[in-house]
């Protein structure tokens, strides 16, 4: 199995079109289609963009292609998928109750939160790197 399988499986499970996910990720549907079929390499950056567009973590996609070695790991994966499905159903229900103007506001808020989370992660990584450099000195 390849990462494209996980992308397609997640996209279809969420009821999202190829075009919608590609547009949200910032590239064309042809590229995403080739990634899903394993005909185009998926860079780390592209994978992060797709995961953001699907509103999942990159690790969630990798969980789908890993081969669990124990029943406990199977149960953990299933419970994470079920939790995610429940959360997405709740988000869809709330989003569909909004009018067009408020949907746009909600999307802007989500994009802002995503950017803030990414900035915080980058800042934390820079801080760790600075501490590591300081310890070496």
N, C-alpha and C positions, 0 to 999 in steps of 0.2 A: 504494500500500500504506500501511497505517496501523499504529501501534504495537500495536493490538489483535491484528492478524494475528501479530505476533512473539510476543505473550504466548500466544495459543492454540497456535501452532506449537510453542513451547518446552514448554508444559504437556503437550501431546499426545505430543511426542517423549519426554518423561520419564515418560509413563504415569501422570500425575497427574490426578485428577478436578477438575472445576470447584469442587466443594464443598470439597475438601481444601485447595486453593490459596487460595480465598476465606477459609476459616476461619483458615488460618495467617496470611493478610495482614490479618485483622481486620475484614472486612466480609462482606456476604452474597453468595451465589452469583449472585443476579440482577444486582448491580452489576458483578461480574466478567464475566458473560455479555454485558452491554451494552457494556462496555469492549472485549471481544474482537471484537464485531461492529461496532465503530465508532459505536455509537449513544449512547455516553456519553463525555464528555471525560475524559481521564486526566490528573489533576494530577501534578505532580512527586512529591509525597508519596505518592500512591497508586501511582505507577509504582515508586517505591523499595520500598514495602511488597510489591508483587507480585514484584519481582525478588528480594527477600529470601526470600519464601515459595517461590519457584522455585529458590533458591540459585544465582542467576546475578547478574551485574552488569547494571546498567541499560544500560551500553554494549553488552553482548552482545545485548540486545534490539534496540537501534538498528542493530547490524550486520546483523541479519536483514532490515531494511527498506530499507537503503541500496542503491543500485545501483552495484556496483563498476564502475569505469571501465577497469580493466586486468585481464589474466590473473593478474598477480602478486597483485593485491588479492583475486581469487577464490580463489587458492591459500591466501593468508593466512587468509581467512575460513574456508575448508574445514578448514585445519589446526587453527584455534582450536576449531571445532565438534567435530572429531574428538577433540581433547585433552579437551574438556569432556565429551563422551560417555564416553570411557574413564574419566575421574575419577568420573563419576556411576555408572557400572557398578560400579566398585570400592567406592564408598560404599554402594550398594545391597547388594552382596554381603556386606560387613562388617556392615551394619545388620541384614540378615536372619538373620545367624548369632547375633545377640544375643537373649536372652530379654526378656520384656516389661519387667522392672524395669530392665535395663541399656539398653534402648532409650530409656526415659524419661530416664535419666541422660545418654545420648549427646545427646538433644535439648536437655536443659538446658545441656549444655556448649556446643553449637553456638549456642544463643541467647545465652549468656554471651559467647562469642567475637564474635558479631555486635555485641552492645552495646559491647564493649570496642573493637572496630574503629571503630564509629561515634563513640564518645567520643574516641578518638585523632584521628580525622579532624577532628572539631569543635575539638579543642584545637589542632591544627596550623593550622586556618583562623583561629582566634582569635589565635594567635601571629603569623601572617603579617599579620593586620590590625593588631595592636598595633605591629609593626615598621614597617609602612607609615605609621601615624599618627605614630610617633616620628620618622621621617625627615622628615615634613612640618613638625614643630615646630621 
